[in-house]
Amino acid sequence: MDSLEIGARGLSRQRVLACLEDLETGQVVRELGENWGWQNLSLRDGGIAEARAALEQQAAPELLIVDIDSSNDPVGDLYALAAVCPPDMSVITVGKRNDLALYRNLLELGVTDYLNKPITVAMFERALRRGSRAPAAAAERRHTQLVTLIGARGGVGTTTIAAGLAWCLAQRHEKSVAAVDLDLHFGNFGLSLDLAPSGGLREVLEYPTRIDSRLLGSAMLEAAPGLRVLGAEEPLIDQLRAAPAAADAIVSVLRADCDFIIVDLPRHLDDMVRRIITLASTSIVVTDLSLAAARDALRLVEFCKLLAPAARHLVVANQVGAAHRGETGRAAFERATRITLDQVIPFEAGSALATASTGKPLPAALKASKAADAIGALAIQLAGAPANAPARRTLLPRWLRRSA
């Protein structure tokens, strides 16, 4: 829900929908409409649910004013509402909650402003003028690339590639990179970089209304200059449930501070994983060349394309040449799946030992290896520039500098 450039003359001809739960705020909106000359103002009783019903029945307005008081989870409900909103619609929310964390999360979700009741005409006018400055900030956030990696089956080396890719982007291309391991029980992204798991990711997923740059900054661990990792190692007895708005909240905060977000996905396709794939700019399926992996690689590629049709979809073959994995060969794999492999990473017997003994990603532990070269080539494919291209370098990640 990006903001629309709003001016008094232009907005008079635009469609405005206001779904409000009290008469006082409704009267203020009527007065505002008279002052701004709104010719197409529709005022309805209700909140987010009424707004969704209206948007499903009629053409979307350019401006939506919606009351959130009746919602127990306004961030999650607004995320659901976004499914029926065009990307250029501006949204102003109103409510009685005087909660700074809620305000921040609504803004990160893309809302133009949140106004605390009782509301005046002047408050609305400030919000409308603020909305006219929002597109530049939104455009800046869109430059961030969200890259997801998921394995066609266990043991194909998805985490090894994700860690190596994140390291190359940070160290060789001097990008600001945030890596997120969403396997809270068995994830080993941090372990592959010799990092002890932190306890912040679970809180972030279960309570997305608390997410801001300071909370994420404190939960993330620095693996290398420009590369920070968010992961966990939760007790197996615990059943973890991410809140509906968690994926959008995490991505929104990180997009403001990072060039790349690398997400190592588990193979259980819960709502969190599905939403992250939907948000991805690039999805990578990692596979070996076995027949078992071929079937699931094809299914995962089709699944990712269905969720994120506009994203770039890559298939990477790892551990190629490992005869003990029942490998069919590249030509047979591509013929059976009708998939053209985007990158082939050869099997090297000493790679696992080298990374485990040094606590470094493969491109750092074995710089001269063919596998490291292939991961580096994948990083170039994503970064869109040679590794020696000039880029900015900062002493601190931007999310920490901004929250300091």
N, C-alpha and C positions, 0 to 999 in steps of 0.2 A: 504494500500500500504506500507507494511513493507519493510525495507531495506535489500538488499541482500549483503552477505559478498563478497567484491570485491577485487580481486587481479589482477595484470597485467597479470600473466600467465593464470589464470582461465578465466578471462573475454575475452581473445582473442578468445575463442571458444564459447562464449555466443552470443545470438542474441541481437542487439542494434537497437532501433528505435528512430530516431530523427525527430521531426516535428517542423520546424523552419520557421520564417516569414521574415528573412533577409539573404542576401548572406554572409555578414561578419561573422555572428555566424555560418552559415553552413560551411564556410571555416575553422573556428577554430575547429569544430567538426571533419571535415575530417583530419585535422592535428593531433588532439588528437587520432583518430582511427589509424593513421599510427604509432604514438609513442607507443601505447599500443598493436599494432598488432591485431586490431579487424578484424576478418575474415567475420563477418556477420553483417555489418553496413548497415541499410536502412535509407536513408535521404530523407525526403519528405518536400514539401512546405506546410505551414499551421501551425495551432496551435492545441488547444484542440479538436476542431471538427474533424480535420483531423486525430488526434491520435485515437479518438474513432472509426472513420470509419475504420481505418487500423486494430485496435484490433478486430473489429467485423468480419473482412474478413480473418484474418490470425492468426497463432499461436502467442501467446503473447511473447514479448521479455523478457529477464531478466532485461534489463535496458531500461527505456524510458526517453528521453530528450524532453521536450515539451515547446513551446513558449506560454506565456499567454497574450501577448500584445493585441490581438484582442478580448479578453473576457472582458465584462463589470462586470462580477461577477466570478472571477477566482476560489474562494473558492467553490462556489456552482457548477460551471462547473466541477471542479476536483472531487468533491464529486460524481457527476453523472458519470464521467469517471471511478471512482473506481468500479462501478457495473460490468464493463467488464475487470477489472484487476485482475490477480491472486494475492493472499496475499503475495507472496514472491518476487514480482517485485519491483525493485528500481526505483524511479522517481526523476529526477532533473528538476526543472522548471527554465526558463529564462524569462527576461522581462525588460522593461525600468522603471517600477515603483520603485522608491526608497522610500519604505514605510515600516517602522519597524513593524507596526501592521499587514500588509499583510504577511511579512516574518514570524512572529510568528504564524499566523493562518495557513499558508501553512505547517509549521513544525508540528503543532498540528494535522493537517489532516493526516500526515504520509509521507509527501514529504521529501526526503533525504536532499535537499538543494534548495534554491532559489538564483540564480545568477543574479546580476544587470548588464545590458549592459552598455558599451561594455565589452565583455567577452574575457578572454585570456585562453590559454591552461592551465596555472598554476592554474587558478581559478577552472577549471573543475577537474583537478587532485586532488586539495584539497577536493573538494566535493566528489569525488569517495573514497578517503581515509576516509573521515568523515563517509561515508555510511557504511564502514566496522565495525564501532564501534556502530552503531545504534541498532542492534538486541538486545543487552543487555537491553537498555532502553525500547525498545518496549515490551520485555518479562516482565519487571517489571510492566508496565502499565496494562498488561493483568491480573494481580492478582486482580484488582479491580472488585467487583461484582456490576453490575447494576441491580437493582430490581425494577420492575414496579408493581404497584397495580391499578386495575380498578374495579369498582363496576358493578355487573350485572344489577343493577338498582339503582336509587337514594334512599338514606336513609339507605343503608345496613351497613354503618359504615366503609367505606373504609379508610377515613382519620383517624378515631380513631385507626384503626389497623396500618396504615402506621406510625403514630406518635409514637404509643407504640413500634412498631418494631424498628424504628430508635433510640428511647431512650434506649431500651434494648441493642442494638448492641453497642452504645456509652458508656453507663454506666456500664453494667454488663460484657460485653465482651471487653471493652476498645478499641474499634475500632474508627477510624476516619470516621465520617459519614457526608455526605452532603445530605440534603433532599430538593427536588425540587417539588413545587406545580405548575403544569402547567395549572390550572384553574385560569386564570388571572382576571376573573370577579367575580366568586363566591367561589374561593378556601378558605378554612378555616384551612389549616394545621397550619399556624402561629398562628391563633386565638386560636386553641386548645392548644397551648403552651404559651399563654399569650404574644404573640409578635405582635407589630404593623407592618403592611405590609410596606416593603420598595419599592422604586420606581425603583430599578435597573434591575429587571427581564425583563421588557418590552424593555428597551434599549438593553439588551443582546440578546433578540430574534430578534429584528428588525435590529440590526447592528452587526452581528456576527464577522465581520472583526475587530471589536474593542475589542473582548474578549481576555483577558489574565488573569493571576492569580491575579493581583492586582485589576482589575475591578470586578471580581467575588468576591474576598475577601471583597471589600467595599460594595457590594450589599447584602451580606449574613448576617444574624443575628444569634448570638449565643444563642441557646436555653439551652444548658448544655455543660459542658466540653466534647469536642470531637464531638459535634452535632451542625451543623449550617444549617440554613434554607434559601432557596431562594424562595420568593413568591411575590405576588402583589395583589392589589385590585384596578383595573382600572375602570374608569367611564363606566357605562353601555352603554352610547351613542357611545363610541369608538369601531370601528371595528379593531381588532388587526390581523396583518398578520406577522407571523414569516418568516424570510428569509430561503431559502432552506437549507443553511448550518448551521443553528443555533443549531440544535440538536447535530450534530457531533462536533461543536466547543465547546459547553458546556461540553459534555461528555469527550472530549479529555483533556480539562483543568482540570476537576475534577478528572479524572482517575490518573493523575500524583500526586494527593495529598490526595486521600481518599482510604479507604479500602472498603467502601460501598457507593453507590449512590442510594438513595431511591426516586423514582419518583411517586408522586400521580397524576394519570392521570384523566382528565375529560372524560366524556362519549361521547363527540363528536369526531369522529375518523378522524380528519384532518391530513394533511401531517406530521405535527410535531409529533402528537401522534403515527402515524404509524411508523415513523422513529425511535422514541425512543424504541418502542416495538421490532423493528428489531435489535437494538443494545443490547437488554437486555440479561443478563445471566440467570435471573430468572424472570418469569412473574407470577403474582398472581392475580387470579380472585376472588373477594370477593362477596359472595351471601348470601341471607337468604334462607330458605327452602320452600318458596312459589312456587306455580306453575308458576307464572309470571316470577320470577327470574330464575327458572330452565331452561326455554326456552332460556333466554338471556345468562345465564352462559354457557350453552352448545355452543351457537354461538360464544361467546367471546373466549372460550378455543380453538375452532377450528380456529378462526381468528388469535390468538396469535401463535398457532402452525404453521400456514401457513407463517406468517411473520418471525418467529424465530424458525425454526425447531430444531436447536441444543440447544436451551435454556431449562432450567428446568421449567416445567409448574405445578403450584400448584393451588388448589382450596380450599378456606377457607370459611367455613360456619360461619356466625356471627349472633349474637342475637338468638341463638338456644334456643327454649323454650318460645319465645314470641308469645303466642297464638293469639294475636291481629293482627299479620302479615299474617294470613292465612297459617300457617305452615303445611306442609304435613308430616313431620317426616323424619329422616335421611334415613331410609331404602327405603321409597317410593321415595325420591329425587334421591338417587343413582340408583335405579332401573329404574326410568323414564329417567334419563340423561345418564346412563352407565358411570357416573363419580364417582370415589372413592375419597371422601373428604380427604384432607391431614391434615386438622386441623379443629376442631369444637370449637367455642368460645361461651360459654353459655350466655344467656341474664340475666343481673342483673339490676334490676330496679333503683338502686341508682348510677350506674356507670356514667351516663351522668351528674347528679348533682355533683358528686364528682370531675369529671374532669373540669366542668365549674366553680365551686366555687374555685378551687385551681389553675387553669391554668396549670395543670400538665397532662402528658399523663397517661392513665389508669394504667400501671404497677407501676407508681410512686404514684398515688393518692390512689389506692386500692391494696396495695402490697399483701394482703392475699386473694384476690378474685380468683375465678376459672377462670374468664375471663382473669385476669392479668397473671395467670399461663399458660394459653393457648397461649397468645401472647409471653410470655417468651420462651415457647417450640418452637414456630415458629422461634424465633431469634436463638435458638440453632441449629435448622435445617439448617439455612442459614450460621451461623458462623462455624458450623462443630466442635464445641468444647464446653465443659461445661462452664458455666458462670464464674467459678472461675479459668479458665485456665490462666496462665501468659500471658500478652500481654503488648505492649509498651504503654506508656502514655506520652504525650508531653504537654507543657504549652500553646502552640499556634498551631492552625491548620497549616499543612504543607504549604498550599498555601499562608498563610500570612508570614510564616517564610521565604519562598523562595523569595517572592517579596519584603521583607523589605530591 
